[in-house]
């Protein structure tokens, strides 16, 4: 919702903060990152809350370490060519990585919190 609002009303939003043409040009140049970042970060923030609420710190720690590695690789590869855009890209990839790496732990968390009943257990209860 925020990304869509910025996309639709970016000129108006930027004009609320400045009337300096060079600043407006920079805001327009980097505006795409203000649209992409919330989209890449939102799922990871929700998963962070789920794992924190379940008191599972290990997957959070691991996802942050893996995301940091992906961030540094992206930074190393793209900064020489794309300068500041590469920094935004790396930060967006970091947030997306956190979402993906936490999503990989969801089945384990689900199994831990909601263990499935075995068929044998159900058969013994019925007879």
Secondary structure in CASP SS format (residue, H / E / C, confidence):
PFRMAT SS
TARGET T0000
AUTHOR 0000-0000-0000
METHOD secondary structure of the structure
MODEL  1
X C 1.00
X H 1.00
X H 1.00
X H 1.00
X H 1.00
X H 1.00
X H 1.00
X H 1.00
X H 1.00
X H 1.00
X H 1.00
X H 1.00
X H 1.00
X H 1.00
X H 1.00
X H 1.00
X H 1.00
X C 1.00
X C 1.00
X C 1.00
X H 1.00
X H 1.00
X H 1.00
X H 1.00
X H 1.00
X H 1.00
X H 1.00
X H 1.00
X H 1.00
X H 1.00
X H 1.00
X H 1.00
X H 1.00
X H 1.00
X H 1.00
X H 1.00
X H 1.00
X H 1.00
X H 1.00
X H 1.00
X H 1.00
X H 1.00
X H 1.00
X H 1.00
X H 1.00
X H 1.00
X H 1.00
X H 1.00
X H 1.00
X H 1.00
X H 1.00
X H 1.00
X H 1.00
X C 1.00
X C 1.00
X C 1.00
X H 1.00
X H 1.00
X H 1.00
X H 1.00
X H 1.00
X H 1.00
X H 1.00
X H 1.00
X H 1.00
X H 1.00
X H 1.00
X H 1.00
X H 1.00
X H 1.00
X H 1.00
X H 1.00
X H 1.00
X H 1.00
X H 1.00
X H 1.00
X H 1.00
X H 1.00
X H 1.00
X H 1.00
X H 1.00
X H 1.00
X H 1.00
X H 1.00
X H 1.00
X H 1.00
X H 1.00
X H 1.00
X H 1.00
X H 1.00
X H 1.00
X H 1.00
X H 1.00
X H 1.00
X H 1.00
X H 1.00
X H 1.00
X H 1.00
X H 1.00
X H 1.00
X H 1.00
X H 1.00
X H 1.00
X C 1.00
X C 1.00
X H 1.00
X H 1.00
X H 1.00
X H 1.00
X H 1.00
X H 1.00
X H 1.00
X H 1.00
X C 1.00
X C 1.00
X C 1.00
X C 1.00
X C 1.00
X H 1.00
X H 1.00
X H 1.00
X H 1.00
X H 1.00
X H 1.00
X H 1.00
X H 1.00
X C 1.00
END
